Amino acid sequence: MPTTLVSGGTVVSSTGRHTADVLIDGEKIVAVLDPGSTVLGSDLKRTVDTVVDATGKYVFPGGIDAHTHMEMPFGGTVASDSFETGTRAAAWGGTTTIIDFSVQTVGQQLMDCLGNWHDKARGECAIDYAFHQIVGDVTPDTLAAMKKLPDEGVSSYKMFMAYPGVYYSTDDKIFKAMRIAADEGLMTMVHAENGPVIDAMVEELLAQGKSDPYYHGVARAWQMEEEATHRAIMLSDLTGAPLYIVHVSAKQAVEQLAAARDRGMNVFGETCPQYLYMSLEEQLGAPGFEGAKYVCSTPLRSHAEGHQHYMWQSLRTNDVQMVATDHCPFCMKGQKDMGVGDFSKIPNGIGSVEHRMDLMYQGVVDKKITLERFVEITSTTPARMFGMYGKKGVIAPGADADIVVYDPNGHTKIGINDTHHMRMDYSAWEGYEIDGHVDTVLSRGRVIIDGNQYLGSKGHGQFVRRGQSQYLQ
């Protein structure tokens, strides 16, 4: 099998950093050595097949984006990134594993839906992938099928308190699913917003002629996120099911999670780059229809109310445990513009899978998080949270050789004409500047990004069968 040496870089983990050489044999890391070490008396640089010079650079475990939606049907259209284009873009940004969502809607059999998502992804992905299961139709058949998910390598599922008539589940249905989850060791993921009240607020705003994208954020008020988060926590407490709240955007929702964890509950929260950098006033309130580029749910929150500052603080204090993207991209032309004159018809989603690692690294540069915390929230915690740690999320013997060589002296300008490989006709991150650069990316020992050259291929990515969350063991 081909051998590779990542030489002379600063290997960073969630607990520290040190200068080391990383020896790879085939797809696996076999040793992390002092620089210049010999093995059986041999100079490794002279005996391996490939040397990646990481001198003066950081060596991170490959990023894990635990929340993506490739090819997801939503709002009368379909997310613009395929598994091929989305995972290629992820690779450019230093992400080497995604966890996407198999979608069940009313009337569908759960295992049929999981099979459909396997068909979509198989042979298409440039990097490794896994699945969560969206449970959108709680029936006796669905509850029975949920018990089979662990055998399929799927150890988490998601339910929605939002989107009545689409993915929405009433509290009694969530309760029934959580009962199964508690027995089977599944992680319950919840989109926490009060959907029926939001729909009533949308109706009121449109009746008042308030139809611009800005009002998407007004309709999805933070009170509806806090209330739903509290309700999900109470259902978790009642059933004993562990709980993971996706895309937390409101500081009041974080306060609910923190209070529950202080009581000893097994509850967790995820946020996304848009809730750290963007706001209701600046992006959703952009002139004309420009705000449609930033319509996502949960929505961008008010900068004046301090939500963004609180999210960074919560990452430092571990009141929010990790950062994913909720990557669900739509083009402006032919997709987002479906909502001209009616913000409720704008497909909800932002494309970020390519830029998450860079955006979070900028948080290190800006002293909002440490370098070790950066690794923890972008790779190590996702691996632990979703049953992949040891194989993913760490640079150690026996792990998959998913590695990012990152140049802290480099520079990245994000934009549609600069670093943009997602299948979209705009970039939500247009003009953002990053004080660093992804130089080399290895996926299971294969160099797939080398400088400004893509060396990967569709079909390289493999399905990752996940075990139980480390946080439940």
C-alpha positions as CSV (number, residue, x, y, z in Angstrom):
1,M,0.0,0.0,0.0
2,P,1.3,3.6,-0.7
3,T,2.9,5.3,2.2
4,T,2.9,9.0,3.0
5,L,4.7,11.2,5.5
6,V,3.2,14.5,6.6
7,S,6.5,16.1,7.8
8,G,7.4,18.8,10.2
9,G,4.0,20.3,11.0
10,T,2.4,21.3,14.3
11,V,-0.1,18.6,15.0
12,V,-3.1,20.1,16.8
13,S,-5.6,18.1,18.8
14,S,-8.4,19.2,21.1
15,T,-6.0,19.0,24.1
16,G,-2.8,20.4,22.8
17,R,-0.2,20.8,20.0
18,H,3.3,19.5,19.2
19,T,5.6,19.3,16.2
20,A,5.5,15.8,14.8
21,D,5.6,13.7,11.6
22,V,2.5,11.7,10.7
23,L,3.2,8.4,9.0
24,I,0.4,7.0,6.8
25,D,0.2,3.5,5.3
26,G,-2.6,3.2,2.8
27,E,-5.7,4.7,4.3
28,K,-4.6,4.7,8.0
29,I,-2.4,6.7,10.3
30,V,0.2,4.2,11.6
31,A,2.4,6.5,13.7
32,V,2.8,10.0,15.1
33,L,6.5,10.5,15.5
34,D,9.1,13.1,16.7
35,P,10.3,15.0,13.6
36,G,13.1,13.2,11.8
37,S,12.4,9.9,13.5
38,T,13.6,6.7,11.8
39,V,11.7,3.4,11.7
40,L,13.9,0.3,11.7
41,G,16.9,2.5,11.0
42,S,15.4,4.0,7.9
43,D,15.1,7.7,7.0
44,L,11.3,7.9,6.5
45,K,11.6,10.8,4.0
46,R,13.7,8.6,1.8
47,T,11.6,5.4,2.1
48,V,7.9,6.6,1.9
49,D,6.2,7.1,-1.5
50,T,5.0,10.6,-0.8
51,V,6.2,13.4,1.5
52,V,3.9,16.3,2.4
53,D,6.0,19.2,3.8
54,A,4.0,20.8,6.6
55,T,6.9,22.9,8.0
56,G,5.5,26.1,9.5
57,K,2.0,24.9,9.2
58,Y,-0.7,23.3,11.3
59,V,-1.8,19.7,10.9
60,F,-5.5,19.2,11.8
61,P,-7.8,16.2,11.7
62,G,-10.1,16.5,8.8
63,G,-13.2,18.6,9.4
64,I,-16.5,16.8,10.1
65,D,-19.6,18.7,9.0
66,A,-22.4,17.0,10.9
67,H,-25.3,18.8,9.3
68,T,-25.7,19.0,5.6
69,H,-28.6,18.7,3.1
70,M,-27.4,17.7,-0.4
71,E,-30.2,17.3,-2.9
72,M,-32.8,18.0,-0.3
73,P,-36.3,18.7,-1.5
74,F,-37.7,21.9,0.1
75,G,-40.2,24.6,-0.7
76,G,-41.1,23.3,-4.1
77,T,-37.5,23.0,-5.3
78,V,-34.4,20.9,-4.4
79,A,-31.1,22.0,-2.8
80,S,-28.7,23.0,-5.6
81,D,-25.7,20.9,-4.5
82,S,-25.6,17.3,-5.4
83,F,-23.6,14.8,-3.4
84,E,-20.8,15.2,-6.0
85,T,-20.6,19.0,-6.1
86,G,-21.3,19.5,-2.4
87,T,-18.6,17.0,-1.2
88,R,-16.1,18.4,-3.7
89,A,-16.7,21.9,-2.3
90,A,-16.3,20.5,1.2
91,A,-13.0,19.0,0.3
92,W,-11.7,22.4,-0.9
93,G,-12.5,23.8,2.5
94,G,-10.8,21.0,4.6
95,T,-13.9,19.0,5.4
96,T,-13.3,15.3,4.9
97,T,-16.6,13.8,6.3
98,I,-20.2,15.0,6.1
99,I,-23.3,13.7,7.8
100,D,-26.3,14.3,5.6
101,F,-30.0,13.7,6.3
102,S,-32.1,10.9,4.8
103,V,-35.6,12.4,4.5
104,Q,-38.9,10.7,5.4
105,T,-42.2,12.6,4.7
106,V,-45.8,11.6,5.4
107,G,-46.8,8.3,3.8
108,Q,-43.2,7.0,3.2
109,Q,-41.6,4.0,4.8
110,L,-38.5,4.9,6.8
111,M,-36.2,2.2,5.5
112,D,-37.2,3.0,1.9
113,C,-36.2,6.6,2.5
114,L,-32.8,5.6,3.8
115,G,-32.3,3.4,0.8
116,N,-33.2,6.3,-1.5
117,W,-30.5,8.4,0.1
118,H,-27.9,5.7,-0.2
119,D,-28.8,5.6,-3.9
120,K,-28.3,9.3,-4.2
121,A,-24.9,9.3,-2.5
122,R,-23.3,6.0,-3.6
123,G,-20.5,6.5,-6.1
124,E,-20.9,10.3,-6.1
125,C,-19.0,11.6,-3.0
126,A,-15.5,13.0,-3.0
127,I,-15.2,12.5,0.7
128,D,-16.7,10.1,3.3
129,Y,-20.3,10.5,4.3
130,A,-22.8,9.2,6.8
131,F,-26.5,9.7,7.4
132,H,-28.9,10.9,10.1
133,Q,-32.6,10.0,9.5
134,I,-35.3,12.6,9.4
135,V,-38.5,11.1,10.9
136,G,-41.4,12.9,9.4
137,D,-44.3,10.4,9.8
138,V,-44.6,8.8,13.2
139,T,-46.6,5.6,12.7
140,P,-46.4,2.1,14.3
141,D,-44.3,1.1,11.2
142,T,-42.0,4.0,11.6
143,L,-41.4,3.4,15.3
144,A,-40.6,-0.3,14.6
145,A,-38.2,0.8,11.8
146,M,-36.4,3.2,14.1
147,K,-35.3,0.2,16.1
148,K,-33.4,-1.1,13.0
149,L,-31.5,2.2,12.4
150,P,-28.4,1.2,14.6
151,D,-28.0,-2.0,12.5
152,E,-27.8,0.3,9.4
153,G,-25.0,2.4,10.9
154,V,-27.4,5.3,11.6
155,S,-27.4,6.2,15.3
156,S,-29.3,9.5,15.2
157,Y,-32.5,10.9,13.9
158,K,-34.1,14.3,13.5
159,M,-37.6,15.7,14.1
160,F,-39.1,19.1,13.4
161,M,-41.2,21.3,15.6
162,A,-41.4,23.7,12.6
163,Y,-42.9,23.5,9.1
164,P,-46.5,22.3,9.6
165,G,-47.7,20.3,6.6
166,V,-44.1,19.5,5.6
167,Y,-41.9,17.9,8.2
168,Y,-43.7,19.0,11.4
169,S,-44.3,16.6,14.3
170,T,-46.7,17.2,17.2
171,D,-45.4,16.8,20.7
172,D,-47.1,13.4,21.2
173,K,-45.2,12.1,18.1
174,I,-41.9,13.4,19.3
175,F,-42.6,11.8,22.7
176,K,-43.3,8.4,21.1
177,A,-40.1,8.6,19.0
178,M,-38.0,9.7,22.0
179,R,-39.3,6.6,23.9
180,I,-37.8,4.4,21.2
181,A,-34.6,6.5,21.1
182,A,-34.1,6.1,24.9
183,D,-34.4,2.3,24.6
184,E,-32.2,2.0,21.4
185,G,-29.5,4.4,22.3
186,L,-30.3,6.8,19.4
187,M,-29.5,10.5,19.6
188,T,-32.6,12.6,19.1
189,M,-32.0,15.8,17.0
190,V,-34.6,18.5,17.0
191,H,-35.3,21.6,14.9
192,A,-36.7,23.7,17.7
193,E,-39.1,26.4,16.6
194,N,-42.8,26.7,17.3
195,G,-44.1,26.2,13.8
196,P,-47.8,26.8,14.2
197,V,-47.2,30.2,15.9
198,I,-44.6,31.2,13.3
199,D,-47.2,30.4,10.5
200,A,-49.7,32.7,12.3
201,M,-47.1,35.5,12.4
202,V,-46.3,35.0,8.7
203,E,-49.9,35.3,7.9
204,E,-50.2,38.6,9.9
205,L,-47.1,40.1,8.4
206,L,-48.1,39.4,4.8
207,A,-51.6,40.8,5.5
208,Q,-49.9,44.0,6.6
209,G,-47.9,44.1,3.3
210,K,-44.7,43.2,5.0
211,S,-43.3,40.8,2.4
212,D,-39.5,41.6,2.2
213,P,-36.9,38.9,3.3
214,Y,-36.3,40.9,6.5
215,Y,-39.7,39.8,7.8
216,H,-38.6,36.1,7.6
217,G,-36.5,36.9,10.7
218,V,-39.3,38.9,12.4
219,A,-41.8,36.0,11.9
220,R,-39.4,33.5,13.4
221,A,-38.9,35.4,16.6
222,W,-36.4,34.2,19.2
223,Q,-39.2,33.5,21.6
224,M,-40.4,30.8,19.3
225,E,-36.9,29.2,19.4
226,E,-36.5,29.5,23.1
227,E,-40.0,28.0,23.8
228,A,-39.5,25.1,21.4
229,T,-36.1,24.4,22.9
230,H,-37.5,24.3,26.4
231,R,-40.3,22.0,25.2
232,A,-37.9,19.6,23.6
233,I,-35.8,19.6,26.8
234,M,-38.9,18.7,28.9
235,L,-39.7,15.9,26.5
236,S,-36.1,14.7,26.8
237,D,-36.4,14.8,30.6
238,L,-39.6,12.9,30.6
239,T,-38.4,10.1,28.3
240,G,-34.8,9.9,29.2
241,A,-33.8,10.4,25.5
242,P,-30.6,12.4,24.9
243,L,-31.2,15.6,23.0
244,Y,-29.3,17.5,20.4
245,I,-30.7,20.9,19.2
246,V,-29.6,21.8,15.7
247,H,-28.7,25.2,14.4
248,V,-29.1,27.2,17.7
249,S,-29.3,30.9,16.9
250,A,-30.9,32.7,19.8
251,K,-29.0,33.3,23.1
252,Q,-32.2,32.5,25.0
253,A,-32.2,29.0,23.5
254,V,-28.6,28.5,24.6
255,E,-29.7,29.6,28.1
256,Q,-32.3,26.8,28.1
257,L,-29.7,24.3,27.1
258,A,-27.2,25.5,29.7
259,A,-29.7,25.3,32.5
260,A,-30.7,21.8,31.5
261,R,-27.0,20.7,31.4
262,D,-26.5,22.3,34.8
263,R,-29.3,20.0,36.1
264,G,-27.3,17.1,34.8
265,M,-29.3,16.4,31.6
266,N,-27.8,14.9,28.5
267,V,-28.6,17.7,26.1
268,F,-26.4,19.4,23.5
269,G,-26.4,22.3,21.0
270,E,-25.0,23.0,17.6
271,T,-24.6,26.4,16.0
272,C,-23.6,27.5,12.5
273,P,-21.2,30.1,11.0
274,Q,-24.0,32.3,9.9
275,Y,-25.1,32.8,13.5
276,L,-21.6,33.9,14.5
277,Y,-21.0,36.3,11.7
278,M,-24.3,37.5,10.2
279,S,-27.3,39.5,11.5
280,L,-31.0,40.3,11.0
281,E,-30.2,44.0,10.4
282,E,-27.2,43.7,8.1
283,Q,-27.9,40.6,5.9
284,L,-31.7,39.9,6.1
285,G,-32.3,43.6,6.0
286,A,-30.2,44.2,2.9
287,P,-31.8,46.5,0.3
288,G,-34.4,45.1,-2.1
289,F,-34.5,41.3,-2.5
290,E,-30.8,40.9,-1.5
291,G,-31.8,39.6,1.9
292,A,-33.2,36.4,0.3
293,K,-29.6,35.2,0.0
294,Y,-29.5,34.9,3.8
295,V,-32.9,33.4,4.5
296,C,-32.4,30.3,6.6
297,S,-34.2,28.7,9.6
298,T,-33.6,29.2,12.4
299,P,-33.1,32.8,11.1
300,L,-30.3,35.3,11.5
301,R,-30.7,37.2,14.8
302,S,-30.4,40.8,15.8
303,H,-26.9,42.1,16.2
304,A,-28.2,44.8,18.6
305,E,-29.5,42.1,20.9
306,G,-26.1,40.5,21.1
307,H,-26.8,37.0,19.9
308,Q,-23.6,36.7,17.8
309,H,-21.4,37.7,20.8
310,Y,-23.3,35.2,23.0
311,M,-22.8,32.4,20.5
312,W,-19.0,32.9,20.5
313,Q,-19.0,33.0,24.2
314,S,-21.1,29.8,24.4
315,L,-18.5,28.0,22.2
316,R,-15.8,29.0,24.6
317,T,-17.8,27.8,27.7
318,N,-19.0,24.6,26.0
319,D,-22.7,25.7,26.4
320,V,-22.7,25.0,22.7
321,Q,-20.7,22.0,21.8
322,M,-20.0,22.2,18.1
323,V,-20.3,24.0,14.8
324,A,-21.9,22.6,11.6
325,T,-23.3,24.4,8.6
326,D,-26.9,23.3,7.9
327,H,-25.6,23.5,4.3
328,C,-28.8,23.7,2.2
329,P,-27.9,25.9,-0.8
330,F,-30.3,27.4,-3.3
331,C,-29.5,29.7,-6.3
332,M,-31.0,33.2,-6.4
333,K,-32.2,32.7,-10.0
334,G,-35.0,30.2,-10.2
335,Q,-35.0,29.2,-6.5
336,K,-34.7,32.1,-4.0
337,D,-36.6,34.4,-6.4
338,M,-39.7,32.2,-5.9
339,G,-40.3,34.4,-2.9
340,V,-40.3,37.8,-4.6
341,G,-43.2,39.6,-3.0
342,D,-43.7,36.8,-0.4
343,F,-40.9,36.0,2.0
344,S,-42.6,32.8,3.1
345,K,-41.9,31.3,-0.3
346,I,-38.1,31.8,-0.3
347,P,-36.4,28.4,0.1
348,N,-34.7,28.3,3.5
349,G,-31.0,27.7,3.4
350,I,-27.4,29.0,3.1
351,G,-24.4,27.4,1.5
352,S,-21.4,27.1,3.8
353,V,-19.9,23.6,3.6
354,E,-16.8,24.9,1.8
355,H,-16.1,27.7,4.2
356,R,-16.8,26.4,7.7
357,M,-13.2,25.5,8.6
358,D,-11.9,28.8,7.4
359,L,-14.5,30.9,9.1
360,M,-13.9,29.1,12.4
361,Y,-10.2,29.4,12.0
362,Q,-10.7,33.2,11.7
363,G,-12.2,32.9,15.1
364,V,-8.9,31.7,16.4
365,V,-7.1,34.6,14.7
366,D,-9.6,37.0,16.3
367,K,-9.0,35.4,19.7
368,K,-12.6,34.3,20.1
369,I,-11.6,30.6,20.5
370,T,-8.3,28.8,20.9
371,L,-6.7,26.6,18.3
372,E,-7.4,23.5,20.3
373,R,-11.1,24.5,20.7
374,F,-11.2,25.0,16.9
375,V,-10.2,21.4,16.4
376,E,-12.7,20.3,19.1
377,I,-15.7,22.0,17.6
378,T,-15.0,21.3,14.0
379,S,-13.8,17.7,14.1
380,T,-13.3,15.9,17.5
381,T,-16.7,16.6,19.1
382,P,-18.7,15.8,15.9
383,A,-16.8,12.5,15.8
384,R,-17.6,11.8,19.4
385,M,-21.2,13.1,19.3
386,F,-22.1,10.9,16.3
387,G,-20.2,7.6,16.9
388,M,-17.1,8.0,14.7
389,Y,-14.4,8.9,17.1
390,G,-11.2,6.9,16.8
391,K,-11.8,6.4,13.1
392,K,-12.5,10.1,12.5
393,G,-11.8,13.3,14.5
394,V,-8.3,12.6,15.6
395,I,-4.7,12.2,14.4
396,A,-3.6,9.0,16.1
397,P,-2.5,5.5,15.1
398,G,-5.4,3.5,13.7
399,A,-7.5,6.5,12.6
400,D,-8.4,7.2,9.0
401,A,-5.8,9.4,7.5
402,D,-8.1,12.4,7.1
403,I,-5.7,15.3,7.5
404,V,-5.7,19.0,6.7
405,V,-2.4,20.9,6.4
406,Y,-3.3,24.6,7.1
407,D,-1.0,27.6,6.5
408,P,-1.5,30.3,9.2
409,N,0.5,32.6,7.0
410,G,-1.7,32.1,4.0
411,H,-4.7,34.1,3.0
412,T,-8.1,33.2,1.7
413,K,-10.6,35.6,0.0
414,I,-14.1,34.1,-0.2
415,G,-16.2,35.0,-3.2
416,I,-18.0,33.7,-6.3
417,N,-14.9,34.5,-8.4
418,D,-12.3,33.4,-5.8
419,T,-12.8,30.4,-3.6
420,H,-16.3,29.1,-4.5
421,H,-17.0,25.5,-5.7
422,M,-20.5,25.1,-4.4
423,R,-23.2,24.9,-7.1
424,M,-24.7,28.3,-6.4
425,D,-24.9,31.5,-8.4
426,Y,-23.9,33.6,-5.4
427,S,-21.8,33.4,-2.2
428,A,-23.4,34.2,1.1
429,W,-19.8,34.9,2.3
430,E,-18.8,37.2,-0.6
431,G,-15.9,39.4,0.4
432,Y,-15.0,37.7,3.7
433,E,-11.2,37.6,4.3
434,I,-9.5,34.7,6.1
435,D,-6.0,35.0,7.7
436,G,-5.1,31.4,6.8
437,H,-5.3,28.9,3.9
438,V,-6.1,25.3,3.4
439,D,-3.0,24.0,1.7
440,T,-3.3,20.2,1.5
441,V,-6.2,17.8,2.3
442,L,-5.9,14.1,2.6
443,S,-8.9,11.8,2.7
444,R,-8.2,8.3,3.9
445,G,-4.5,8.8,2.9
446,R,-5.2,10.2,-0.5
447,V,-4.2,13.8,-1.3
448,I,-7.4,15.3,-2.7
449,I,-6.4,19.0,-2.4
450,D,-2.9,20.2,-3.1
451,G,-2.5,23.9,-3.1
452,N,-4.9,25.3,-5.6
453,Q,-5.3,21.9,-7.4
454,Y,-8.2,19.4,-6.9
455,L,-6.9,15.8,-7.1
456,G,-10.0,14.0,-5.8
457,S,-12.7,12.2,-7.6
458,K,-16.3,11.3,-7.2
459,G,-16.8,7.9,-5.8
460,H,-13.7,8.1,-3.5
461,G,-16.0,8.8,-0.5
462,Q,-17.3,5.8,1.4
463,F,-20.3,5.4,3.7
464,V,-19.4,5.5,7.3
465,R,-21.3,3.2,9.6
466,R,-21.6,5.0,12.9
467,G,-21.9,3.6,16.3
468,Q,-23.5,5.0,19.4
469,S,-22.6,8.5,20.5
470,Q,-19.7,8.5,22.8
471,Y,-21.7,10.9,25.0
472,L,-24.3,8.1,25.6
473,Q,-21.8,5.4,26.5
